């Protein structure tokens, strides 16, 4: 039995994995979705990036190593940053780390710096919204391939994301290439992969897989995502 620790991206909580958890459990494994501080049922908590890293480390340490199958840590979108840092700290306590269309931490740089404008708009938005990043409008989710029904479902439960987690610099204790990891690209045919991920998967140290899905596959294609997580855990 493998234990999957599942961490969703910005604005989301453990609830985002509701359609994936039973599929992993039906395959005989344990699935533990977590909510990071400042989000969902923890929305009243104040935190920065280090707080999210500690949340992930505590979740992995709390579940143990499963029934001989080890622990697979999964990070989606924004959460790839704290998950990557946590994985680097946890080392061989993890069987594998799987990044699902995720941002990756860069030592000494915040999440905001990875955006096309260097985070200028994001920082201004956080400053204008009492230190938080509000969920994007429905049109932004449509642009990433999420249909209207699933967009409404996401926005009904999404909450503003704690801004400090996006502007605090990442502190990586060792290079990402040293992780036992996989990267799952969520992209339509013909769209290019993320350059930072491609540097690690295309002839690099990491494995990779591709899902024809929106940026939120746990909502749009939970069955395909669960099957991909199971396949990556068995590499």
C-alpha positions in Angstrom: 0.0 0.0 0.0 1.3 3.4 -1.0 0.3 6.5 0.8 -0.3 9.5 -1.4 -0.1 12.9 0.3 -2.0 15.3 -2.0 -1.5 19.1 -2.0 -3.5 21.4 -4.3 -2.6 24.8 -5.7 -3.5 28.4 -5.0 -7.0 29.2 -3.5 -7.8 25.5 -3.0 -7.9 23.1 -0.1 -8.0 19.3 0.5 -11.5 19.3 -1.0 -10.0 19.7 -4.5 -9.0 16.0 -4.4 -12.5 14.7 -3.5 -12.9 12.9 -6.9 -9.3 11.5 -6.9 -9.1 10.1 -3.3 -11.7 7.3 -3.8 -10.0 6.2 -7.0 -6.7 5.8 -5.3 -8.3 4.0 -2.4 -10.2 1.7 -4.7 -6.8 0.6 -6.1 -5.7 -0.4 -2.6 -3.8 2.6 -1.5 -4.1 5.4 1.1 -4.8 9.0 0.0 -4.3 11.9 2.4 -5.3 15.3 0.9 -4.1 18.3 2.9 -5.1 21.9 3.3 -2.3 24.4 3.7 -2.5 27.2 6.2 -4.6 30.2 5.1 -6.8 28.2 2.8 -10.2 26.5 2.9 -11.1 25.5 6.5 -7.8 27.1 7.6 -8.4 30.4 5.9 -8.1 32.4 9.1 -4.5 31.3 9.7 -1.7 33.7 8.8 1.4 32.1 7.1 4.3 32.5 4.7 6.1 30.1 2.5 8.0 28.5 5.3 4.6 27.8 7.0 3.4 25.9 4.0 6.6 23.9 3.8 6.2 22.9 7.4 2.6 21.9 6.7 3.8 19.5 4.0 6.6 18.1 6.1 4.3 17.6 9.0 1.7 15.8 6.8 4.3 13.4 5.5 5.7 12.7 8.9 2.2 12.2 10.2 1.3 9.5 7.8 4.4 7.4 8.2 5.6 5.2 5.3 2.4 3.3 4.6 2.1 -0.5 4.6 5.5 -1.1 3.0 4.7 0.9 -0.1 6.2 4.2 0.9 4.9 7.7 0.6 4.3 9.6 -2.6 4.1 13.4 -2.2 2.0 15.2 -4.8 2.1 18.9 -5.5 -0.2 20.8 -7.9 0.4 24.3 -9.4 1.6 26.7 -6.7 2.0 24.0 -4.2 4.9 22.6 -6.2 7.0 25.3 -4.5 6.5 24.2 -0.9 6.3 20.6 -1.9 9.6 20.8 -3.7 11.3 22.4 -0.7 9.7 19.9 1.6 10.8 17.0 -0.6 14.3 18.2 -0.6 14.2 18.2 3.3 12.5 14.9 3.6 14.9 13.0 1.3 14.6 9.3 1.3 11.6 9.4 3.6 9.7 9.8 0.3 9.3 7.1 -2.3 8.7 9.7 -5.0 7.5 13.3 -5.5 5.0 14.0 -8.3 4.6 17.5 -9.6 1.3 18.0 -11.3 1.5 21.0 -13.7 3.3 22.6 -10.9 5.5 25.6 -10.3 9.0 24.6 -9.1 11.0 26.3 -6.4 14.1 28.3 -7.4 16.6 28.8 -4.6 16.5 32.4 -3.4 13.5 33.4 -5.5 9.8 33.7 -4.7 6.9 32.3 -6.7 6.1 35.8 -8.0 9.4 36.0 -9.8 8.3 33.1 -12.1 5.5 35.1 -13.7 6.0 36.6 -17.1 6.1 40.2 -15.7 8.4 39.2 -12.8 5.5 39.4 -10.4 4.8 43.1 -10.7 1.0 42.7 -11.2 0.8 39.9 -8.5 2.5 42.1 -5.9 0.2 45.0 -6.7 -2.8 42.8 -6.4 -1.7 41.4 -3.1 -1.1 44.9 -1.8 -4.5 46.0 -2.9 -6.3 43.0 -1.2 -5.0 43.1 2.3 -2.0 40.8 1.7 -3.9 38.1 -0.3 -4.3 37.0 -3.9 -8.0 36.7 -4.7 -9.1 33.9 -7.0 -9.0 34.8 -10.7 -12.2 35.6 -12.7 -14.0 32.8 -14.5 -12.6 33.8 -17.9 -9.1 33.0 -16.6 -10.1 29.4 -15.8 -11.7 29.1 -19.2 -8.5 30.2 -20.8 -6.8 27.2 -19.1 -9.4 24.7 -20.3 -11.7 24.4 -17.3 -15.3 24.2 -18.4 -18.0 26.5 -16.9 -19.5 23.9 -14.5 -16.2 23.0 -13.0 -15.1 26.6 -12.9 -18.2 27.4 -10.9 -17.5 24.5 -8.6 -13.9 25.7 -8.0 -14.9 29.3 -7.4 -17.7 28.4 -5.0 -15.1 27.0 -2.6 -11.9 29.0 -3.5 -10.6 31.5 -1.0 -8.0 34.3 -1.3 -4.4 32.9 -1.2 -2.0 34.2 1.5 0.2 36.6 -0.3 3.4 36.1 1.7 3.7 32.5 0.4 4.0 34.0 -3.1 6.6 36.7 -2.3 8.8 34.9 0.2 12.0 33.5 -1.4 12.4 29.7 -1.6 15.2 28.1 0.4 16.2 24.8 -1.2 18.6 22.6 0.9 19.7 20.7 -2.2 19.1 20.8 -6.0 15.8 19.6 -7.4 17.6 17.3 -9.7 18.6 15.2 -6.7 14.9 14.3 -6.0 13.3 11.1 -7.1 10.5 12.8 -8.9 8.1 12.9 -11.8 6.5 15.9 -13.6 3.0 15.6 -15.0 2.4 18.1 -17.8 -1.3 19.1 -18.2 -1.4 20.6 -21.7 -3.3 20.4 -25.0 -1.6 19.0 -28.1 0.9 21.4 -29.5 1.4 23.5 -26.4 5.0 23.7 -25.1 6.1 22.3 -21.8 7.3 24.5 -19.0 11.0 25.1 -19.6 12.1 24.7 -16.0 10.4 21.3 -15.8 11.6 20.2 -19.3 15.2 20.8 -18.1 14.6 18.1 -15.5 12.6 15.7 -17.6 14.0 15.8 -21.1 17.1 13.7 -20.7 17.3 14.9 -17.0 16.9 13.1 -13.7 13.1 13.1 -13.6 10.4 11.0 -15.2 7.4 12.7 -17.0 3.9 12.1 -18.1 1.4 14.1 -20.1 -2.3 14.6 -19.4 -4.6 16.1 -22.1 -6.4 18.3 -19.5 -6.9 21.7 -18.0 -4.5 23.0 -15.4 -6.9 21.5 -12.7 -7.0 17.8 -13.7 -8.3 16.7 -10.2 -11.5 18.5 -11.3 -11.5 17.9 -15.0 -10.1 14.4 -15.4 -9.9 12.8 -12.0 -9.8 9.3 -13.4 -6.9 10.0 -15.7 -5.1 11.8 -13.0 -5.5 9.0 -10.5 -4.2 6.5 -13.1 -1.2 8.7 -13.8 -0.4 9.0 -10.1 -0.6 5.2 -9.7 1.7 4.7 -12.7 4.2 7.2 -11.5 4.3 5.7 -8.0 5.3 2.3 -9.6 8.2 3.6 -11.6 
